[in-house]
Amino acid sequence: MTKVISEFGSSVGEVALTNFQKRLAQNYFIALDGVLKAAEEKRLKKSEKYRDPLPITWANVNMDKLSRDVVAYARIGFDPAQPNHINLIPFKNNNTGKYDIGFIEGYRGLELKSVKYGLDVPDHVTVELVYSNDYFAPIKKDANHPHESYEFEIKNPFDRGTILGGFYFHSFIKTPEKNKLVMMTLKEIEKRKPEKASPEFWGGEKDKWENGKKVGTETVEGWHDKMVWKTLYRAAHNDITIDSQKIDDDYLRLKQIESDLSEAEVSEEIRANANQDIIDVTPPHLDDVPNDVPSGDGQPEMEFGDEGSPDSDGPGF
C-alpha cells in the first residue's frame, strides 16, 4: 500500500484520499494478493504447452498503472470486499511484459456509479422477473393516468412457472410524473447476456474433460433465473443518464481503464489467433456469480489463447 501510494504521488502529486478511501484502497491490495496467488496456482497447473512463462506475482504487475487505477476506483467508492462491486482480473500485457489488472464492474458497482454520477437518479429502482403464474399489468401514462405504474402479484411463490420476461421501474416520490416502466421479454433480456456465457451459471451444454482430454459434452442446470435477473438489473441502472456536470477526473480515469482493457483484449485476440481458423477469446462477463453460490476467491484470471485445453471452457465466474 505504501509503495503504490508513493509511486502514485511521485507521478501525479500528493494523493488526496479520505480515511474511508484509504481503507478501500487497502481492500484492493488485500483482494488482489489473493487473486494473484490463485491465478499463479492455476498457471502452474497447466501443461507447459498452455502455460505463460511469466509468473503471476506482484513483481510482474505494472504497479504504476495499478496505483493510478486503484486510487480512481477507491475515490469513486468501489469496494472489492463487497459482493458484486468490482472484480480484479490479471492479464498479460505483451507490450510491457507485465501483468495489468483489469477492473470489471459488478452489478452492485454499476448501481453505485449510476447513483453517484446520474443526472436524474430515481428514488427507487425496482427489478422483477415475471413468471407464467404471476399477475402483471403495466399502467402507462395517458389521459387517465398521470404517471406510469404497474400491478404485480406473485400468486404462487413456490410454483411461479416459467419466465416470460421482466421489468424495471424507476420511481420518483416527489415527481411521480417522471416514473419510468420498462418491460422486456425473456428473449430481449437474453440478448444482453455474454456471447459465450458460462454454462455453470446460465445453464446449458459444456465440454466434458477427462485426463486433460475432451470426451464430449454434459448438460448443467446452472442458475439461469439469477443470471436473467442480474442482466435486467444492469439494464435498469445503465438506463440512468450520466450527468456531464458530475463527471470528474476519477470518472474519466475509469472510462480510460475500460478503453485500455478493451484494446488489450483485441490486441491479444489478434496475437493469439492470427492465421488460425478458430477465434475463441471471451472477455469475462460481469456478475456471472450468483450471490449465494460459493465461487472460490471470486476473482478469475482472464484467459487468452488456450483453445483446446481444459481451462478454455469460458470464464469461471
C-alpha positions as protocol buffer text, in pm:
chain_id: "A"
residue {
  index: 1
  type: MET
  ca { x: 0 y: 0 z: 0 }
}
residue {
  index: 2
  type: THR
  ca { x: 276 y: 243 z: 95 }
}
residue {
  index: 3
  type: LYS
  ca { x: 474 y: 158 z: -218 }
}
residue {
  index: 4
  type: VAL
  ca { x: 180 y: 212 z: -451 }
}
residue {
  index: 5
  type: ILE
  ca { x: 71 y: 538 z: -290 }
}
residue {
  index: 6
  type: SER
  ca { x: 433 y: 655 z: -308 }
}
residue {
  index: 7
  type: GLU
  ca { x: 459 y: 571 z: -678 }
}
residue {
  index: 8
  type: PHE
  ca { x: 127 y: 739 z: -748 }
}
residue {
  index: 9
  type: GLY
  ca { x: 233 y: 1052 z: -561 }
}
residue {
  index: 10
  type: SER
  ca { x: 562 y: 1075 z: -744 }
}
residue {
  index: 11
  type: SER
  ca { x: 387 y: 1080 z: -1082 }
}
residue {
  index: 12
  type: VAL
  ca { x: 84 y: 1300 z: -1021 }
}
residue {
  index: 13
  type: GLY
  ca { x: 147 y: 1479 z: -693 }
}
residue {
  index: 14
  type: GLU
  ca { x: 7 y: 1429 z: -347 }
}
residue {
  index: 15
  type: VAL
  ca { x: -274 y: 1173 z: -322 }
}
residue {
  index: 16
  type: ALA
  ca { x: -584 y: 1320 z: -159 }
}
residue {
  index: 17
  type: LEU
  ca { x: -766 y: 1025 z: -5 }
}
residue {
  index: 18
  type: THR
  ca { x: -1005 y: 1027 z: 288 }
}
residue {
  index: 19
  type: ASN
  ca { x: -962 y: 764 z: 558 }
}
residue {
  index: 20
  type: PHE
  ca { x: -1254 y: 573 z: 404 }
}
residue {
  index: 21
  type: GLN
  ca { x: -1093 y: 581 z: 60 }
}
residue {
  index: 22
  type: LYS
  ca { x: -761 y: 466 z: 207 }
}
residue {
  index: 23
  type: ARG
  ca { x: -941 y: 168 z: 360 }
}
residue {
  index: 24
  type: LEU
  ca { x: -1094 y: 88 z: 20 }
}
residue {
  index: 25
  type: ALA
  ca { x: -751 y: 114 z: -143 }
}
residue {
  index: 26
  type: GLN
  ca { x: -612 y: -131 z: 114 }
}
residue {
  index: 27
  type: ASN
  ca { x: -900 y: -367 z: 31 }
}
residue {
  index: 28
  type: TYR
  ca { x: -784 y: -368 z: -332 }
}
residue {
  index: 29
  type: PHE
  ca { x: -436 y: -485 z: -237 }
}
residue {
  index: 30
  type: ILE
  ca { x: -568 y: -748 z: 3 }
}
residue {
  index: 31
  type: ALA
  ca { x: -809 y: -877 z: -262 }
}
residue {
  index: 32
  type: LEU
  ca { x: -550 y: -859 z: -540 }
}
residue {
  index: 33
  type: ASP
  ca { x: -298 y: -1052 z: -332 }
}
residue {
  index: 34
  type: GLY
  ca { x: -544 y: -1342 z: -320 }
}
residue {
  index: 35
  type: VAL
  ca { x: -622 y: -1305 z: -692 }
}
residue {
  index: 36
  type: LEU
  ca { x: -254 y: -1323 z: -790 }
}
residue {
  index: 37
  type: LYS
  ca { x: -190 y: -1630 z: -573 }
}
residue {
  index: 38
  type: ALA
  ca { x: -493 y: -1811 z: -715 }
}
residue {
  index: 39
  type: ALA
  ca { x: -401 y: -1715 z: -1073 }
}
residue {
  index: 40
  type: GLU
  ca { x: -41 y: -1831 z: -1024 }
}
residue {
  index: 41
  type: GLU
  ca { x: -160 y: -2165 z: -888 }
}
residue {
  index: 42
  type: LYS
  ca { x: -382 y: -2202 z: -1192 }
}
residue {
  index: 43
  type: ARG
  ca { x: -92 y: -2113 z: -1423 }
}
residue {
  index: 44
  type: LEU
  ca { x: 133 y: -2375 z: -1266 }
}
residue {
  index: 45
  type: LYS
  ca { x: -132 y: -2645 z: -1303 }
}
residue {
  index: 46
  type: LYS
  ca { x: -136 y: -2601 z: -1679 }
}
residue {
  index: 47
  type: SER
  ca { x: 84 y: -2807 z: -1904 }
}
residue {
  index: 48
  type: GLU
  ca { x: 386 y: -2619 z: -2042 }
}
residue {
  index: 49
  type: LYS
  ca { x: 213 y: -2605 z: -2380 }
}
residue {
  index: 50
  type: TYR
  ca { x: -54 y: -2373 z: -2242 }
}
residue {
  index: 51
  type: ARG
  ca { x: 138 y: -2207 z: -1959 }
}
residue {
  index: 52
  type: ASP
  ca { x: 258 y: -1849 z: -1988 }
}
residue {
  index: 53
  type: PRO
  ca { x: 624 y: -1841 z: -1878 }
}
residue {
  index: 54
  type: LEU
  ca { x: 581 y: -1517 z: -1681 }
}
residue {
  index: 55
  type: PRO
  ca { x: 482 y: -1587 z: -1316 }
}
residue {
  index: 56
  type: ILE
  ca { x: 170 y: -1406 z: -1196 }
}
residue {
  index: 57
  type: THR
  ca { x: 325 y: -1234 z: -894 }
}
residue {
  index: 58
  type: TRP
  ca { x: 350 y: -883 z: -753 }
}
residue {
  index: 59
  type: ALA
  ca { x: 697 y: -848 z: -904 }
}
residue {
  index: 60
  type: ASN
  ca { x: 545 y: -878 z: -1252 }
}
residue {
  index: 61
  type: VAL
  ca { x: 249 y: -641 z: -1202 }
}
residue {
  index: 62
  type: ASN
  ca { x: 252 y: -300 z: -1369 }
}
residue {
  index: 63
  type: MET
  ca { x: 250 y: -109 z: -1039 }
}
residue {
  index: 64
  type: ASP
  ca { x: 247 y: 238 z: -1190 }
}
residue {
  index: 65
  type: LYS
  ca { x: -77 y: 174 z: -1379 }
}
residue {
  index: 66
  type: LEU
  ca { x: -224 y: -19 z: -1086 }
}
residue {
  index: 67
  type: SER
  ca { x: -163 y: 269 z: -847 }
}
residue {
  index: 68
  type: ARG
  ca { x: -349 y: 519 z: -1066 }
}
residue {
  index: 69
  type: ASP
  ca { x: -637 y: 281 z: -1126 }
}
residue {
  index: 70
  type: VAL
  ca { x: -681 y: 182 z: -761 }
}
residue {
  index: 71
  type: VAL
  ca { x: -691 y: 544 z: -645 }
}
residue {
  index: 72
  type: ALA
  ca { x: -956 y: 628 z: -908 }
}
residue {
  index: 73
  type: TYR
  ca { x: -1179 y: 335 z: -814 }
}
residue {
  index: 74
  type: ALA
  ca { x: -1133 y: 395 z: -441 }
}
residue {
  index: 75
  type: ARG
  ca { x: -1231 y: 760 z: -480 }
}
residue {
  index: 76
  type: ILE
  ca { x: -1549 y: 659 z: -661 }
}
residue {
  index: 77
  type: GLY
  ca { x: -1629 y: 410 z: -386 }
}
residue {
  index: 78
  type: PHE
  ca { x: -1593 y: 65 z: -545 }
}
residue {
  index: 79
  type: ASP
  ca { x: -1509 y: -189 z: -274 }
}
residue {
  index: 80
  type: PRO
  ca { x: -1364 y: -529 z: -378 }
}
residue {
  index: 81
  type: ALA
  ca { x: -1452 y: -664 z: -33 }
}
residue {
  index: 82
  type: GLN
  ca { x: -1823 y: -629 z: -114 }
}
residue {
  index: 83
  type: PRO
  ca { x: -2001 y: -888 z: -331 }
}
residue {
  index: 84
  type: ASN
  ca { x: -2055 y: -785 z: -694 }
}
residue {
  index: 85
  type: HIS
  ca { x: -1888 y: -443 z: -660 }
}
residue {
  index: 86
  type: ILE
  ca { x: -1573 y: -498 z: -865 }
}
residue {
  index: 87
  type: ASN
  ca { x: -1374 y: -794 z: -1000 }
}
residue {
  index: 88
  type: LEU
  ca { x: -996 y: -784 z: -1043 }
}
residue {
  index: 89
  type: ILE
  ca { x: -859 y: -968 z: -1347 }
}
residue {
  index: 90
  type: PRO
  ca { x: -483 y: -1007 z: -1414 }
}
residue {
  index: 91
  type: PHE
  ca { x: -393 y: -1026 z: -1782 }
}
residue {
  index: 92
  type: LYS
  ca { x: -65 y: -1023 z: -1970 }
}
residue {
  index: 93
  type: ASN
  ca { x: 33 y: -705 z: -2150 }
}
residue {
  index: 94
  type: ASN
  ca { x: 277 y: -821 z: -2415 }
}
residue {
  index: 95
  type: ASN
  ca { x: 390 y: -466 z: -2489 }
}
residue {
  index: 96
  type: THR
  ca { x: 526 y: -417 z: -2137 }
}
residue {
  index: 97
  type: GLY
  ca { x: 597 y: -777 z: -2038 }
}
residue {
  index: 98
  type: LYS
  ca { x: 396 y: -714 z: -1721 }
}
residue {
  index: 99
  type: TYR
  ca { x: 55 y: -808 z: -1592 }
}
residue {
  index: 100
  type: ASP
  ca { x: -206 y: -534 z: -1599 }
}
residue {
  index: 101
  type: ILE
  ca { x: -504 y: -558 z: -1369 }
}
residue {
  index: 102
  type: GLY
  ca { x: -845 y: -527 z: -1530 }
}
residue {
  index: 103
  type: PHE
  ca { x: -1127 y: -383 z: -1320 }
}
residue {
  index: 104
  type: ILE
  ca { x: -1463 y: -535 z: -1412 }
}
residue {
  index: 105
  type: GLU
  ca { x: -1765 y: -365 z: -1255 }
}
residue {
  index: 106
  type: GLY
  ca { x: -2023 y: -588 z: -1091 }
}
residue {
  index: 107
  type: TYR
  ca { x: -2392 y: -507 z: -1097 }
}
residue {
  index: 108
  type: ARG
  ca { x: -2375 y: -351 z: -749 }
}
residue {
  index: 109
  type: GLY
  ca { x: -2080 y: -141 z: -860 }
}
residue {
  index: 110
  type: LEU
  ca { x: -2279 y: -27 z: -1162 }
}
residue {
  index: 111
  type: GLU
  ca { x: -2557 y: 80 z: -925 }
}
residue {
  index: 112
  type: LEU
  ca { x: -2308 y: 279 z: -716 }
}
residue {
  index: 113
  type: LYS
  ca { x: -2173 y: 457 z: -1024 }
}
residue {
  index: 114
  type: SER
  ca { x: -2518 y: 543 z: -1159 }
}
residue {
  index: 115
  type: VAL
  ca { x: -2624 y: 692 z: -824 }
}
residue {
  index: 116
  type: LYS
  ca { x: -2302 y: 892 z: -786 }
}
residue {
  index: 117
  type: TYR
  ca { x: -2291 y: 1031 z: -1140 }
}
residue {
  index: 118
  type: GLY
  ca { x: -2655 y: 1011 z: -1251 }
}
residue {
  index: 119
  type: LEU
  ca { x: -2837 y: 1312 z: -1392 }
}
residue {
  index: 120
  type: ASP
  ca { x: -3184 y: 1233 z: -1257 }
}
residue {
  index: 121
  type: VAL
  ca { x: -3146 y: 948 z: -1010 }
}
residue {
  index: 122
  type: PRO
  ca { x: -3475 y: 777 z: -915 }
}
residue {
  index: 123
  type: ASP
  ca { x: -3568 y: 734 z: -551 }
}
residue {
  index: 124
  type: HIS
  ca { x: -3628 y: 364 z: -605 }
}
residue {
  index: 125
  type: VAL
  ca { x: -3530 y: 114 z: -874 }
}
residue {
  index: 126
  type: THR
  ca { x: -3747 y: -198 z: -878 }
}
residue {
  index: 127
  type: VAL
  ca { x: -3637 y: -502 z: -1078 }
}
residue {
  index: 128
  type: GLU
  ca { x: -3864 y: -806 z: -1110 }
}
residue {
  index: 129
  type: LEU
  ca { x: -3890 y: -1118 z: -1323 }
}
residue {
  index: 130
  type: VAL
  ca { x: -4239 y: -1214 z: -1439 }
}
residue {
  index: 131
  type: TYR
  ca { x: -4331 y: -1583 z: -1447 }
}
residue {
  index: 132
  type: SER
  ca { x: -4622 y: -1754 z: -1618 }
}
residue {
  index: 133
  type: ASN
  ca { x: -4817 y: -1795 z: -1294 }
}
residue {
  index: 134
  type: ASP
  ca { x: -4769 y: -1432 z: -1182 }
}
residue {
  index: 135
  type: TYR
  ca { x: -5007 y: -1144 z: -1242 }
}
residue {
  index: 136
  type: PHE
  ca { x: -4856 y: -836 z: -1406 }
}
residue {
  index: 137
  type: ALA
  ca { x: -5039 y: -539 z: -1558 }
}
residue {
  index: 138
  type: PRO
  ca { x: -4847 y: -232 z: -1679 }
}
residue {
  index: 139
  type: ILE
  ca { x: -5006 y: 111 z: -1635 }
}
residue {
  index: 140
  type: LYS
  ca { x: -4871 y: 352 z: -1892 }
}
residue {
  index: 141
  type: LYS
  ca { x: -4905 y: 728 z: -1870 }
}
residue {
  index: 142
  type: ASP
  ca { x: -5209 y: 856 z: -2060 }
}
residue {
  index: 143
  type: ALA
  ca { x: -5510 y: 1086 z: -2023 }
}
residue {
  index: 144
  type: ASN
  ca { x: -5646 y: 875 z: -1739 }
}
residue {
  index: 145
  type: HIS
  ca { x: -5316 y: 803 z: -1564 }
}
residue {
  index: 146
  type: PRO
  ca { x: -5089 y: 1097 z: -1471 }
}
residue {
  index: 147
  type: HIS
  ca { x: -4783 y: 876 z: -1431 }
}
residue {
  index: 148
  type: GLU
  ca { x: -4658 y: 529 z: -1513 }
}
residue {
  index: 149
  type: SER
  ca { x: -4708 y: 244 z: -1270 }
}
residue {
  index: 150
  type: TYR
  ca { x: -4792 y: -126 z: -1263 }
}
residue {
  index: 151
  type: GLU
  ca { x: -4978 y: -400 z: -1081 }
}
residue {
  index: 152
  type: PHE
  ca { x: -4777 y: -707 z: -987 }
}
residue {
  index: 153
  type: GLU
  ca { x: -4874 y: -1008 z: -778 }
}
residue {
  index: 154
  type: ILE
  ca { x: -4694 y: -1336 z: -712 }
}
residue {
  index: 155
  type: LYS
  ca { x: -4987 y: -1573 z: -686 }
}
residue {
  index: 156
  type: ASN
  ca { x: -4791 y: -1887 z: -606 }
}
residue {
  index: 157
  type: PRO
  ca { x: -4442 y: -1813 z: -469 }
}
residue {
  index: 158
  type: PHE
  ca { x: -4341 y: -2179 z: -471 }
}
residue {
  index: 159
  type: ASP
  ca { x: -4460 y: -2255 z: -825 }
}
residue {
  index: 160
  type: ARG
  ca { x: -4428 y: -1944 z: -1034 }
}
residue {
  index: 161
  type: GLY
  ca { x: -4399 y: -2132 z: -1363 }
}
residue {
  index: 162
  type: THR
  ca { x: -4161 y: -2035 z: -1640 }
}
residue {
  index: 163
  type: ILE
  ca { x: -4002 y: -1695 z: -1701 }
}
residue {
  index: 164
  type: LEU
  ca { x: -4192 y: -1482 z: -1952 }
}
residue {
  index: 165
  type: GLY
  ca { x: -3978 y: -1173 z: -1911 }
}
residue {
  index: 166
  type: GLY
  ca { x: -3925 y: -897 z: -1660 }
}
residue {
  index: 167
  type: PHE
  ca { x: -3946 y: -527 z: -1592 }
}
residue {
  index: 168
  type: TYR
  ca { x: -3770 y: -247 z: -1412 }
}
residue {
  index: 169
  type: PHE
  ca { x: -3934 y: 60 z: -1266 }
}
residue {
  index: 170
  type: HIS
  ca { x: -3773 y: 396 z: -1187 }
}
residue {
  index: 171
  type: SER
  ca { x: -3992 y: 570 z: -932 }
}
residue {
  index: 172
  type: PHE
  ca { x: -3974 y: 930 z: -808 }
}
residue {
  index: 173
  type: ILE
  ca { x: -4153 y: 1012 z: -483 }
}
residue {
  index: 174
  type: LYS
  ca { x: -4188 y: 1389 z: -524 }
}
residue {
  index: 175
  type: THR
  ca { x: -4219 y: 1393 z: -904 }
}
residue {
  index: 176
  type: PRO
  ca { x: -4408 y: 1073 z: -998 }
}
residue {
  index: 177
  type: GLU
  ca { x: -4468 y: 1208 z: -1348 }
}
residue {
  index: 178
  type: LYS
  ca { x: -4104 y: 1107 z: -1412 }
}
residue {
  index: 179
  type: ASN
  ca { x: -4175 y: 741 z: -1328 }
}
residue {
  index: 180
  type: LYS
  ca { x: -4048 y: 505 z: -1593 }
}
residue {
  index: 181
  type: LEU
  ca { x: -4158 y: 146 z: -1655 }
}
residue {
  index: 182
  type: VAL
  ca { x: -3955 y: -69 z: -1896 }
}
residue {
  index: 183
  type: MET
  ca { x: -4065 y: -422 z: -1987 }
}
residue {
  index: 184
  type: MET
  ca { x: -3858 y: -688 z: -2161 }
}
residue {
  index: 185
  type: THR
  ca { x: -3942 y: -1033 z: -2288 }
}
residue {
  index: 186
  type: LEU
  ca { x: -3712 y: -1320 z: -2194 }
}
residue {
  index: 187
  type: LYS
  ca { x: -3574 y: -1312 z: -2549 }
}
residue {
  index: 188
  type: GLU
  ca { x: -3488 y: -942 z: -2516 }
}
residue {
  index: 189
  type: ILE
  ca { x: -3315 y: -999 z: -2182 }
}
residue {
  index: 190
  type: GLU
  ca { x: -3111 y: -1292 z: -2310 }
}
residue {
  index: 191
  type: LYS
  ca { x: -2984 y: -1078 z: -2599 }
}
residue {
  index: 192
  type: ARG
  ca { x: -2783 y: -895 z: -2335 }
}
residue {
  index: 193
  type: LYS
  ca { x: -2607 y: -1197 z: -2191 }
}
residue {
  index: 194
  type: PRO
  ca { x: -2244 y: -1270 z: -2289 }
}
residue {
  index: 195
  type: GLU
  ca { x: -2188 y: -1428 z: -2627 }
}
residue {
  index: 196
  type: LYS
  ca { x: -2022 y: -1725 z: -2453 }
}
residue {
  index: 197
  type: ALA
  ca { x: -2179 y: -1715 z: -2109 }
}
residue {
  index: 198
  type: SER
  ca { x: -2056 y: -1973 z: -1859 }
}
residue {
  index: 199
  type: PRO
  ca { x: -2297 y: -2270 z: -1865 }
}
residue {
  index: 200
  type: GLU
  ca { x: -2218 y: -2336 z: -1498 }
}
residue {
  index: 201
  type: PHE
  ca { x: -2422 y: -2025 z: -1424 }
}
residue {
  index: 202
  type: TRP
  ca { x: -2650 y: -1973 z: -1723 }
}
residue {
  index: 203
  type: GLY
  ca { x: -2714 y: -2344 z: -1774 }
}
residue {
  index: 204
  type: GLY
  ca { x: -2676 y: -2544 z: -2094 }
}
residue {
  index: 205
  type: GLU
  ca { x: -2412 y: -2761 z: -2256 }
}
residue {
  index: 206
  type: LYS
  ca { x: -2047 y: -2756 z: -2153 }
}
residue {
  index: 207
  type: ASP
  ca { x: -1742 y: -2954 z: -2259 }
}
residue {
  index: 208
  type: LYS
  ca { x: -1663 y: -3260 z: -2053 }
}
residue {
  index: 209
  type: TRP
  ca { x: -1295 y: -3333 z: -1983 }
}
residue {
  index: 210
  type: GLU
  ca { x: -1125 y: -3645 z: -1854 }
}
residue {
  index: 211
  type: ASN
  ca { x: -750 y: -3673 z: -1801 }
}
residue {
  index: 212
  type: GLY
  ca { x: -692 y: -3348 z: -1986 }
}
residue {
  index: 213
  type: LYS
  ca { x: -889 y: -3459 z: -2293 }
}
residue {
  index: 214
  type: LYS
  ca { x: -1230 y: -3355 z: -2418 }
}
residue {
  index: 215
  type: VAL
  ca { x: -1459 y: -3659 z: -2414 }
}
residue {
  index: 216
  type: GLY
  ca { x: -1791 y: -3498 z: -2505 }
}
residue {
  index: 217
  type: THR
  ca { x: -2043 y: -3261 z: -2352 }
}
residue {
  index: 218
  type: GLU
  ca { x: -2268 y: -3257 z: -2050 }
}
residue {
  index: 219
  type: THR
  ca { x: -2575 y: -3058 z: -1950 }
}
residue {
  index: 220
  type: VAL
  ca { x: -2564 y: -2840 z: -1640 }
}
residue {
  index: 221
  type: GLU
  ca { x: -2863 y: -2670 z: -1478 }
}
residue {
  index: 222
  type: GLY
  ca { x: -2685 y: -2352 z: -1376 }
}
residue {
  index: 223
  type: TRP
  ca { x: -2853 y: -2052 z: -1215 }
}
residue {
  index: 224
  type: HIS
  ca { x: -3046 y: -1920 z: -1512 }
}
residue {
  index: 225
  type: ASP
  ca { x: -3311 y: -1725 z: -1320 }
}
residue {
  index: 226
  type: LYS
  ca { x: -3047 y: -1546 z: -1113 }
}
residue {
  index: 227
  type: MET
  ca { x: -2846 y: -1453 z: -1422 }
}
residue {
  index: 228
  type: VAL
  ca { x: -3157 y: -1323 z: -1603 }
}
residue {
  index: 229
  type: TRP
  ca { x: -3244 y: -1105 z: -1303 }
}
residue {
  index: 230
  type: LYS
  ca { x: -2890 y: -965 z: -1279 }
}
residue {
  index: 231
  type: THR
  ca { x: -2890 y: -886 z: -1651 }
}
residue {
  index: 232
  type: LEU
  ca { x: -3216 y: -696 z: -1609 }
}
residue {
  index: 233
  type: TYR
  ca { x: -3074 y: -520 z: -1301 }
}
residue {
  index: 234
  type: ARG
  ca { x: -2775 y: -398 z: -1502 }
}
residue {
  index: 235
  type: ALA
  ca { x: -3006 y: -266 z: -1774 }
}
residue {
  index: 236
  type: ALA
  ca { x: -3207 y: -77 z: -1512 }
}
residue {
  index: 237
  type: HIS
  ca { x: -2901 y: 112 z: -1388 }
}
residue {
  index: 238
  type: ASN
  ca { x: -2745 y: 157 z: -1730 }
}
residue {
  index: 239
  type: ASP
  ca { x: -3064 y: 342 z: -1816 }
}
residue {
  index: 240
  type: ILE
  ca { x: -2979 y: 623 z: -1574 }
}
residue {
  index: 241
  type: THR
  ca { x: -2821 y: 905 z: -1773 }
}
residue {
  index: 242
  type: ILE
  ca { x: -2481 y: 1028 z: -1657 }
}
residue {
  index: 243
  type: ASP
  ca { x: -2471 y: 1397 z: -1563 }
}
residue {
  index: 244
  type: SER
  ca { x: -2187 y: 1564 z: -1751 }
}
residue {
  index: 245
  type: GLN
  ca { x: -2155 y: 1824 z: -1473 }
}
residue {
  index: 246
  type: LYS
  ca { x: -2076 y: 1549 z: -1222 }
}
residue {
  index: 247
  type: ILE
  ca { x: -1801 y: 1392 z: -1431 }
}
residue {
  index: 248
  type: ASP
  ca { x: -1467 y: 1426 z: -1253 }
}
residue {
  index: 249
  type: ASP
  ca { x: -1111 y: 1307 z: -1309 }
}
residue {
  index: 250
  type: ASP
  ca { x: -1185 y: 974 z: -1142 }
}
residue {
  index: 251
  type: TYR
  ca { x: -1477 y: 904 z: -1377 }
}
residue {
  index: 252
  type: LEU
  ca { x: -1263 y: 994 z: -1679 }
}
residue {
  index: 253
  type: ARG
  ca { x: -990 y: 764 z: -1547 }
}
residue {
  index: 254
  type: LEU
  ca { x: -1247 y: 485 z: -1511 }
}
residue {
  index: 255
  type: LYS
  ca { x: -1355 y: 525 z: -1876 }
}
residue {
  index: 256
  type: GLN
  ca { x: -989 y: 522 z: -1984 }
}
residue {
  index: 257
  type: ILE
  ca { x: -932 y: 197 z: -1790 }
}
residue {
  index: 258
  type: GLU
  ca { x: -1231 y: 40 z: -1966 }
}
residue {
  index: 259
  type: SER
  ca { x: -1095 y: 154 z: -2303 }
}
residue {
  index: 260
  type: ASP
  ca { x: -747 y: 17 z: -2226 }
}
residue {
  index: 261
  type: LEU
  ca { x: -894 y: -319 z: -2126 }
}
residue {
  index: 262
  type: SER
  ca { x: -1094 y: -344 z: -2449 }
}
residue {
  index: 263
  type: GLU
  ca { x: -787 y: -257 z: -2657 }
}
residue {
  index: 264
  type: ALA
  ca { x: -579 y: -516 z: -2469 }
}
residue {
  index: 265
  type: GLU
  ca { x: -841 y: -784 z: -2538 }
}
residue {
  index: 266
  type: VAL
  ca { x: -844 y: -703 z: -2910 }
}
residue {
  index: 267
  type: SER
  ca { x: -464 y: -698 z: -2934 }
}
residue {
  index: 268
  type: GLU
  ca { x: -433 y: -1030 z: -2754 }
}
residue {
  index: 269
  type: GLU
  ca { x: -701 y: -1185 z: -2973 }
}
residue {
  index: 270
  type: ILE
  ca { x: -512 y: -1082 z: -3286 }
}
residue {
  index: 271
  type: ARG
  ca { x: -179 y: -1206 z: -3149 }
}
residue {
  index: 272
  type: ALA
  ca { x: -310 y: -1537 z: -3020 }
}
residue {
  index: 273
  type: ASN
  ca { x: -531 y: -1624 z: -3316 }
}
residue {
  index: 274
  type: ALA
  ca { x: -365 y: -1477 z: -3622 }
}
residue {
  index: 275
  type: ASN
  ca { x: -382 y: -1712 z: -3923 }
}
residue {
  index: 276
  type: GLN
  ca { x: -600 y: -1960 z: -3734 }
}
residue {
  index: 277
  type: ASP
  ca { x: -942 y: -2082 z: -3835 }
}
residue {
  index: 278
  type: ILE
  ca { x: -1091 y: -2061 z: -3485 }
}
residue {
  index: 279
  type: ILE
  ca { x: -1106 y: -1745 z: -3279 }
}
residue {
  index: 280
  type: ASP
  ca { x: -1227 y: -1815 z: -2927 }
}
residue {
  index: 281
  type: VAL
  ca { x: -1148 y: -1526 z: -2696 }
}
residue {
  index: 282
  type: THR
  ca { x: -1417 y: -1442 z: -2444 }
}
residue {
  index: 283
  type: PRO
  ca { x: -1380 y: -1136 z: -2223 }
}
residue {
  index: 284
  type: PRO
  ca { x: -1513 y: -1201 z: -1875 }
}
residue {
  index: 285
  type: HIS
  ca { x: -1871 y: -1108 z: -1803 }
}
residue {
  index: 286
  type: LEU
  ca { x: -1976 y: -910 z: -1504 }
}
residue {
  index: 287
  type: ASP
  ca { x: -2173 y: -1087 z: -1237 }
}
residue {
  index: 288
  type: ASP
  ca { x: -2159 y: -1445 z: -1359 }
}
residue {
  index: 289
  type: VAL
  ca { x: -2151 y: -1539 z: -991 }
}
residue {
  index: 290
  type: PRO
  ca { x: -2478 y: -1572 z: -803 }
}
residue {
  index: 291
  type: ASN
  ca { x: -2458 y: -1406 z: -460 }
}
residue {
  index: 292
  type: ASP
  ca { x: -2547 y: -1728 z: -284 }
}
residue {
  index: 293
  type: VAL
  ca { x: -2310 y: -1962 z: -469 }
}
residue {
  index: 294
  type: PRO
  ca { x: -1956 y: -2029 z: -343 }
}
residue {
  index: 295
  type: SER
  ca { x: -1706 y: -1931 z: -611 }
}
residue {
  index: 296
  type: GLY
  ca { x: -1360 y: -1977 z: -469 }
}
residue {
  index: 297
  type: ASP
  ca { x: -1194 y: -1641 z: -450 }
}
residue {
  index: 298
  type: GLY
  ca { x: -1446 y: -1497 z: -694 }
}
residue {
  index: 299
  type: GLN
  ca { x: -1169 y: -1333 z: -892 }
}
residue {
  index: 300
  type: PRO
  ca { x: -1096 y: -1515 z: -1219 }
}
residue {
  index: 301
  type: GLU
  ca { x: -793 y: -1480 z: -1438 }
}
residue {
  index: 302
  type: MET
  ca { x: -852 y: -1353 z: -1789 }
}
residue {
  index: 303
  type: GLU
  ca { x: -767 y: -1636 z: -2026 }
}
residue {
  index: 304
  type: PHE
  ca { x: -632 y: -1589 z: -2379 }
}
residue {
  index: 305
  type: GLY
  ca { x: -518 y: -1834 z: -2641 }
}
residue {
  index: 306
  type: ASP
  ca { x: -594 y: -2157 z: -2450 }
}
residue {
  index: 307
  type: GLU
  ca { x: -809 y: -2325 z: -2714 }
}
residue {
  index: 308
  type: GLY
  ca { x: -806 y: -2698 z: -2671 }
}
residue {
  index: 309
  type: SER
  ca { x: -716 y: -2700 z: -2304 }
}
residue {
  index: 310
  type: PRO
  ca { x: -948 y: -2785 z: -2017 }
}
residue {
  index: 311
  type: ASP
  ca { x: -908 y: -2425 z: -1897 }
}
residue {
  index: 312
  type: SER
  ca { x: -1064 y: -2276 z: -2209 }
}
residue {
  index: 313
  type: ASP
  ca { x: -1430 y: -2351 z: -2145 }
}
residue {
  index: 314
  type: GLY
  ca { x: -1520 y: -1989 z: -2069 }
}
residue {
  index: 315
  type: PRO
  ca { x: -1468 y: -1756 z: -1776 }
}
residue {
  index: 316
  type: GLY
  ca { x: -1530 y: -1922 z: -1442 }
}
residue {
  index: 317
  type: PHE
  ca { x: -1745 y: -1651 z: -1290 }
}
